[in-house]
Amino acid sequence: MALKHAQPLDVIDLHATDEERGTSSSSSLLKTEHLQLMQLVLPAGHGLPEHRLPGEIMIQCLAGEASVTTPNASCRLVAGQLTTLPGNELHSVHAHCDATLLVTLLRV
């Protein structure tokens, strides 16, 4: 079954439970030709290994605390903070405590 993505002008409730949204903990909320919006839920001590994506990325911390690390720098995000990465930047993400991140990807 294909993942249900929001359509333009649909309201996305970031406080909705997985059951209400009909998704797993981490989910793709919106996907268009040029944009993808994902909610990433990471338990404490977990993360994403080094990877790169072709388009620019914005990572916003909605809850908890997480680090975004590139070969040249690292930043620690807490709720209410965000950072950006250029396209093709090698990076990893690590949750210091249970964290929820809103990730916006420009699709190229």
N, C-alpha and C positions, 0 to 999 in steps of 0.2 A: 504494500500500500504506500502511495506517495505521501510525503510529508505535507501537511496543510500549512501553506504560507499565507500571511496576511496580504491583502490587496491594497492598492492605494486608497488612502483615507480610512482604512480599517483602524480601529483603536486597538493598540496592543497593551494589555494590562501586564506590566512587569511584576506585579504583586500576585498574579494568578498562580494557583498551584499547578503542578504538572498534570494532575487529574483534570482540573478545569480546562487547561489548555490542550489536553490530549497528547502530551509529548513526554519524552524522557527528561531527566534533570537538565541536561544541556540540550539546547535545541536551536534550530534555525527558525527565526521568527518571520523574516521577510527576505525574499529573493527576487530581484528583478534583473534585467539585462546588465545593469551597471552597479548594483548595490546589493549587499547581503548584510543582514542584521542577525546576530546570534547571541543567545544568552548562554554563557558558559558557567556551569556550576562546578566548583572544584572543592573537594574535601581538604581539610588541613593536611599539608605534606604532599599533596598531589599536584600535578601540573601537566603541561604539554612539553614534550621534548623539542629540541631545536628543529626548526622548520622555517620555510620562507613561503611567502605568497606573492603573486605578481603585482597586486595592487596595493595602494596605500591602506593603512589600518589605523583605526582609532580604538583604543581599549579604555573603557570607563569602568571603574570599580563601583558597583552598586551596594555591596555589603562585604564585610570582612577586610582582608588585607592580602595583597599578592604582589609579586615582583615580576617585572618584564626585563629580560636580560638579552643583550646583543653581544657580539664579540668585543665591542668597544665601551659599553656602558651598561648600567643597570639602574632601574628606578623602582621604588616601592610605592604602591598605590593603596590608599585607604578609601573608604566609602566617600563618594563625592569628588574624587579626583580622576583625571584621565590623562592619557598620553597618546602620542601618535608615532607611527613608524612609516618610513618610506617603503615603497614597493620593493620586493626582492631582498629585504633586510632579514638576515638570519636572526632568529630570536627564539626564546623559550619563555614559558610562563610557569610560575610556582606559587602556590597558595600557602601562606604562613599560618592561616587559620581558615576555617570554612569561608569561601569567597564566592561571590556572584559577580561576573563581569559581563558587560554589554560590549560586544565586539562588532564594529562596523567595518566592512570590507568594501573597498571600491573594486569592482570587477573589471578587468581589462581584457 
